[in-house]
């Protein structure tokens, strides 16, 4: 296992490690938004060109190519709602190739990366309804 992990780290398969925190329990001045982006594919590189440009912004914590109505799904962090709104209106929306955005602010986290954020009750079975 150690050898395989070392190979994955060296080959760039493992890109990093991080702790999974329940940020709702911390006194953080941070706002997270999920932003859907509709773009115009560029001649060279399609949507990848726009995605790579957007991914370079430090506010963008994650970026995904999506199927459906929107092309990209972004997770963006800022200090306040206004800060994230300013990022969208002043830096993201004006980018060449960005047609439209839809912003959703995260209010509370119930589960993240397969881990429930609240614990306390013993394992409860879900009700089965006919």
Secondary structure in CASP SS format (residue, H / E / C, confidence):
PFRMAT SS
TARGET T0000
AUTHOR 0000-0000-0000
METHOD secondary structure of the structure
MODEL  1
X C 1.00
X H 1.00
X H 1.00
X H 1.00
X H 1.00
X H 1.00
X H 1.00
X H 1.00
X H 1.00
X H 1.00
X H 1.00
X C 1.00
X C 1.00
X C 1.00
X C 1.00
X C 1.00
X C 1.00
X C 1.00
X C 1.00
X C 1.00
X C 1.00
X C 1.00
X H 1.00
X H 1.00
X H 1.00
X C 1.00
X C 1.00
X C 1.00
X C 1.00
X C 1.00
X E 1.00
X E 1.00
X E 1.00
X E 1.00
X E 1.00
X E 1.00
X E 1.00
X E 1.00
X E 1.00
X C 1.00
X C 1.00
X E 1.00
X C 1.00
X C 1.00
X C 1.00
X E 1.00
X H 1.00
X H 1.00
X H 1.00
X H 1.00
X H 1.00
X H 1.00
X H 1.00
X H 1.00
X H 1.00
X C 1.00
X C 1.00
X C 1.00
X C 1.00
X E 1.00
X E 1.00
X E 1.00
X E 1.00
X E 1.00
X E 1.00
X C 1.00
X C 1.00
X C 1.00
X C 1.00
X C 1.00
X C 1.00
X E 1.00
X E 1.00
X E 1.00
X E 1.00
X E 1.00
X E 1.00
X E 1.00
X C 1.00
X C 1.00
X H 1.00
X H 1.00
X H 1.00
X H 1.00
X H 1.00
X H 1.00
X H 1.00
X H 1.00
X H 1.00
X H 1.00
X H 1.00
X H 1.00
X C 1.00
X C 1.00
X C 1.00
X C 1.00
X C 1.00
X E 1.00
X E 1.00
X E 1.00
X E 1.00
X E 1.00
X E 1.00
X E 1.00
X E 1.00
X C 1.00
X C 1.00
X C 1.00
X C 1.00
X C 1.00
X E 1.00
X E 1.00
X C 1.00
X C 1.00
X E 1.00
X E 1.00
X C 1.00
X C 1.00
X C 1.00
X C 1.00
X C 1.00
X C 1.00
X C 1.00
X C 1.00
X C 1.00
X C 1.00
X C 1.00
X C 1.00
X C 1.00
X C 1.00
END
